[in-house]
């Protein structure tokens, strides 16, 4: 069985946990510590990411093993850095795909309320692009 490390801003749904266990053979699902979760969920939109990248890469280097699953979703620069590391270091990086349903309702005062529902569909592996010539 594999370990699964979550670098996401939310808790998994029961459906997502079941899929990781069944389709990815994950025995242990590891959430970030409260401190790490706060950092991952609140990446600053200013400045560079070197310190945060090293923080999470160091965590994965210490805790994960080759062929472990890493669910990575969040701030684009962080995702790119972590997924790149995973692909170079034998970890299987995945992300959740979802079906989105949007409903708009116009109120009496002409304001518009938009409701978005996200339903998990599957986890998909991040893949390296084929080399272009």
C-alpha positions as CSV (number, residue, x, y, z in Angstrom):
1,X,0.0,0.0,0.0
2,X,1.0,3.6,-0.7
3,X,0.9,6.7,1.3
4,X,-1.0,9.7,0.0
5,X,0.0,13.3,0.9
6,X,-2.5,16.1,0.5
7,X,-1.3,19.6,-0.6
8,X,-4.8,21.1,-1.0
9,X,-6.8,23.8,0.7
10,X,-9.6,21.6,1.9
11,X,-10.5,18.3,3.4
12,X,-11.3,15.4,1.1
13,X,-14.8,14.2,0.6
14,X,-15.7,10.6,1.4
15,X,-15.9,9.9,-2.3
16,X,-12.4,11.2,-2.9
17,X,-10.9,9.2,0.0
18,X,-12.6,6.0,-1.3
19,X,-11.2,6.7,-4.8
20,X,-7.6,7.2,-3.5
21,X,-7.9,3.9,-1.6
22,X,-9.5,1.9,-4.4
23,X,-7.9,3.3,-7.6
24,X,-4.5,4.4,-6.3
25,X,-4.0,1.8,-3.6
26,X,-3.5,4.5,-0.9
27,X,-3.5,3.0,2.6
28,X,-2.6,6.1,4.6
29,X,-3.9,9.6,3.7
30,X,-1.7,12.3,5.3
31,X,-3.1,15.8,5.8
32,X,-0.7,18.7,6.4
33,X,-0.2,19.9,9.9
34,X,-2.3,22.9,11.0
35,X,0.7,25.2,10.5
36,X,1.6,23.8,7.0
37,X,-2.1,23.9,6.0
38,X,-2.3,27.6,6.8
39,X,0.8,28.3,4.7
40,X,-0.4,26.2,1.8
41,X,-3.9,27.8,1.9
42,X,-2.7,31.4,2.1
43,X,0.2,31.8,-0.4
44,X,0.9,35.5,-0.8
45,X,0.2,36.9,-4.2
46,X,3.4,39.1,-3.9
47,X,7.0,38.2,-3.6
48,X,8.8,35.1,-4.6
49,X,8.0,31.6,-3.5
50,X,11.4,30.1,-2.8
51,X,10.9,29.8,1.0
52,X,7.5,28.2,0.7
53,X,8.6,25.9,-2.1
54,X,11.5,24.6,0.0
55,X,9.2,24.2,3.0
56,X,6.9,21.8,1.1
57,X,9.6,20.0,-0.9
58,X,11.5,19.4,2.4
59,X,8.3,17.9,3.9
60,X,7.8,15.6,0.9
61,X,11.5,14.7,0.8
62,X,11.3,13.6,4.5
63,X,7.9,11.9,4.6
64,X,7.2,10.5,1.2
65,X,8.7,7.6,-0.8
66,X,9.0,6.7,-4.4
67,X,5.5,5.8,-5.9
68,X,3.6,7.6,-3.1
69,X,0.7,9.7,-4.2
70,X,0.7,13.5,-3.8
71,X,-2.5,15.3,-4.4
72,X,-1.5,18.9,-5.4
73,X,-3.9,21.8,-6.0
74,X,-3.6,25.4,-5.2
75,X,-1.6,28.5,-6.1
76,X,-0.3,28.0,-9.6
77,X,3.4,28.7,-8.9
78,X,3.4,26.4,-5.9
79,X,1.6,23.6,-7.8
80,X,4.1,23.9,-10.7
81,X,7.1,23.7,-8.4
82,X,5.8,20.8,-6.3
83,X,4.5,18.7,-9.3
84,X,7.8,19.3,-11.1
85,X,9.6,17.9,-8.0
86,X,7.3,15.0,-7.7
87,X,7.7,14.0,-11.4
88,X,11.6,14.2,-11.1
89,X,11.6,12.2,-7.8
90,X,9.3,9.3,-8.5
91,X,6.2,10.5,-6.7
92,X,2.8,10.3,-8.5
93,X,1.2,13.8,-8.5
94,X,-2.5,13.9,-9.0
95,X,-5.3,16.5,-9.0
96,X,-9.1,16.3,-8.7
97,X,-11.3,16.9,-11.7
98,X,-14.8,18.1,-11.1
99,X,-18.1,18.7,-12.9
100,X,-19.3,22.2,-12.5
101,X,-22.9,23.3,-12.6
102,X,-23.7,27.0,-12.5
103,X,-27.1,28.5,-11.8
104,X,-27.9,32.2,-12.0
105,X,-30.9,33.7,-10.3
106,X,-32.0,37.3,-10.7
107,X,-33.5,38.9,-7.6
108,X,-36.3,41.5,-7.6
109,X,-33.8,44.3,-7.2
110,X,-32.0,43.1,-10.4
111,X,-29.0,41.7,-8.5
112,X,-27.8,38.3,-9.7
113,X,-26.9,35.4,-7.4
114,X,-24.6,32.9,-8.9
115,X,-24.5,29.4,-7.3
116,X,-21.7,27.0,-8.4
117,X,-21.7,23.3,-7.5
118,X,-18.5,21.3,-7.8
119,X,-18.8,17.5,-7.9
120,X,-15.7,15.4,-7.8
121,X,-15.3,13.2,-10.9
122,X,-11.9,11.6,-10.6
123,X,-8.2,12.1,-9.7
124,X,-6.0,12.5,-12.8
125,X,-2.3,12.2,-12.9
126,X,-0.1,15.2,-13.8
127,X,1.9,14.1,-16.9
128,X,5.1,15.4,-18.4
129,X,4.8,17.0,-21.8
130,X,6.5,15.0,-24.6
131,X,9.7,16.6,-25.7
132,X,9.1,18.8,-28.8
133,X,11.7,19.0,-31.6
